[in-house]
Amino acid sequence: MSQSSRYLAFVSYLLSLPGALFVLLARRDDPFAVYHARQSLRLAIVGLLAPLIWAVVAWGLAWIPLAGGMLGVILFALVIAVYAGLLVSWVAGMIYSLRGQVRPLPLFGTRSMRRPAAQPAPTPETTPELLERTTASDA
């Protein structure tokens, strides 16, 4: 795999949403960079949706007298936990991209592999095939 593919994959994590969109639009022919851009895009979407979902749930709970507001504040701990997981996955994605590895991110990256609708979901046996196919085509 080329050095430029590694750098593009790294940029997709470093610049988050704009970086992932740039790689997906500009370098669609590079499977390694696109794989990491999809994972980065997934992280960005989760990072945007977590506080929005919390706000909607907390607003709904605020209508419950006495305990509703407190439950909303307590649920904010889940948003903090999601962001801690995102941070771990983000750093892992940067490391994987610079090392040239095609590995799903911890917690959030298992769905980034593209699969046709007619095929079943990937099993542990298909992940090494993806790794082998990606590294063999870039060599």
Secondary structure by P-SEA (a helix, b strand, c coil): ccaaaaaaaaaaaaacaaaaaaaaccccccaaaaaaaaaaaaaaaaaaaaaaaaaaaaaaaccccccaaaaaaaaaaaaaaaaaaaaaaaaaaaaaaaaccccccccccccccccccccccccccaaaaaaaaaaaaac
